[in-house]
Amino acid sequence: MFKSKKSVALLCALTLMASVPEIAFAKTPKPTLAQIAAAKAAEIAKQSAAAAAQSKLNSATKTLRQLSALADAAAARYRKAQADLVVAIAQAHTAAAHYAIAQASVSQANKTIGRMAQNAYIMGSGFTDLESVLHATGPQDLMDRLSTLNSLGANNSAALARFKAASIVAQAAKVEADRTKAAQVVATNQVAATKKAADDSKAIQQKEVNRLMAVQNQLAKELANARNVRITLEQQRQLALLEEASAAKAAVTPNQYRVWGGTFKGRTTIRSTDSIRAAAVAYATKQVKARKPYVWGAQGPNSFDCSGLVYAAYKAAGLGYPNWSRLNAALYFVDTQRVPLSQLVPGDLLFYSYDGSVQNIHHITIYAGNGKMWEANSTKAGLLFSDMYSIKGLMPSGGRV
């Protein structure tokens, strides 16, 4: 591995420190099975309430659709009634016009009869068919009188007939037109009332649907929250169980020593962010999947050793000199912030020592999550994706860049 004068001096200083056990790190909370069961029961209760609310909403929505159909039908009938009323009004207007014409005919007949009565009066109040014959002065006068009487009789009969017919037709037409119009007004008003009732029912049902929809939305949110609580508790328990298993495995793995103690605790600050660590992991992943070879002292881009892969990954992620420089595995331990194994995140560094001391750290890897790591292993194995306990001598704390 690459070493500078500064690195050698620092390593020498570290060898003078006494070995002191590291303070125990905090562990992930471990929810009980009873807590998880309670969370599941709460989720099931919310799920049942949401299902019941959905059923009510579906029923109310179905009723709303039915009422909407009734309201639409009532509206169609109302429009037809309005159209029929227009026709009835037009018919009434036509009948009124016919009545006016009939009234004119009656008036004309009255005038004709009046003139005939006036003529009869002028010719004599005793003017009869017999008197006309008796008072004739001669054969020609008799013929003239009889002709006049016939003409007056015919005109009289025709005038009376027209008078009666006009009166009957006019009266019948007016009565029918008024009846039709009045009936249609009543029908239109009834249909309008039906339409209003249908519209009111639809509006009331729409309010009920809106209310039930709001209830359903609220229950859906509560169900999602209950589900998140349950999932979080289950994940916390699984993580705690994983940590316990990892700790148990570390306890029986050879050379699992406590970290080199003393007053030195590593850096108090970090230089990376979540995005920088993610980018570093992505770079290491790409190199391993490309099956790049292990070459001692190499830092890419075609080959790497263990610390060279770490250096290249974080340099590619955006860190550079003077904040980030090429060091060996032990100095990267010194130059990173201590992180308990229970708090590792992808991108943190793992260190391996022959005897638990910092100066004898011989290997460094990049934590990938879930107990896995990306590493430049050896000339024989090359670059690997492996278990964090696959190498002896894991230090019980990692380093955050």
Phi, psi and omega in degrees: 000158181287134178225139177250170177299320179297321180294317181296317180297318181293322178294322178296321179294323181293329181293340180278348182280147178279155179275116181235135179301143178283148178297138181299137182270155179289147181251161177296135177304141183246095179300146179280164177296328178294320178296318179294320179297319178296320178295321178295318180297319178296321179295317180296320179297316178295324179294319178295317179297320179294322179293319179296318178295323179295322178297315178298319180296318179298317180296315180295323179294321177298315178298320179298320178297319179295315179294326177296320178295318178296319179295321178295320179294319178296321178296321179295317178295323179295317178298321178294318179298321178296319179295318178296325178295321177300317179295317181297320178296319178296319178296321178296319178296319179296315178298321178297321178295317177297322179296321178296320178295317179297319178299323177295320178296320178297316179299318179296320179296320178299320179295318180297314179297321178299318179295320180296320178295320179297318179296319180297322180294319181296320183284349177125135183293340181260027184286107178228173179296318182292317181296324178299323181288318183292326183269009178292139182272351181179179182301318182291319179296322178299316180297320181294317181297317179297322179296317180296317179298318178299318180296315179296321179295316179297314179298320180297313180298315180296317181296317179295321180296315179297322180298312180296315182296315181297318181296315181296312182297314183297315182294317180297317180297316181295316179299314182294317180296316180295321179296313181299316181296314181297317179297321181289325176298316178298314181298318180296318179296321179295316179294322177297320177296319178297317179298316180298317179298318179294318179295320179296317179298319179297317180296317179298316180293325178297320177297320179294319177297317179298319179296313180295327178293320177296318177298316180297317179298318179295317179294326177296320177295316180296322177296317179298319178296316179298320179296319179296320178299313181298315181297318180298315178298318179296318180293320178298319180294317179298319179294318179297318177297322178295318179295320178297318179295319180295319179296319179296321179293320180294326183294330182257001178273133182302146173064030175270089184262161172290159184291153178298123188268226184088199181277346183280127181237011183084189180292149175265352179230165176239160180250348185263165173237175177303317182291323179294316179297320179296321179293322178296316178298318180297321180294312180298319179302315182297319182292319180294316181293334177280357177058044176294148182279158174270126174225124183299130179087353183275146179229034175090177002274352186264341180205163186211153159253186190296310180286334178293324177294318178298313181299312183295323182296313182283332174294318177295332181280353174123354178272142180211174180298139009269355182287340184215121181225170184278112178236174174269177187300316182296318181288332174293329175296318179293325190263017177232161180279135181293134179227120177301151181300332180288347184244016180295144172233155178307132182108339175292162184255143176248144185233147182229130183237151178289326185224013180088358180264154182294318184295341180256019170293127186241353184210149180220142181222173178249121182292132182256349184102154178057037177075013181248164181209157172257133184208152166264103195278299186194170178299322182285315185272333181076211180270135188227157164250112193218174178282142183293342178258013181283347179244137180289151172088026179296127174287141186282013171216146178261190180229135177255125185294000000 
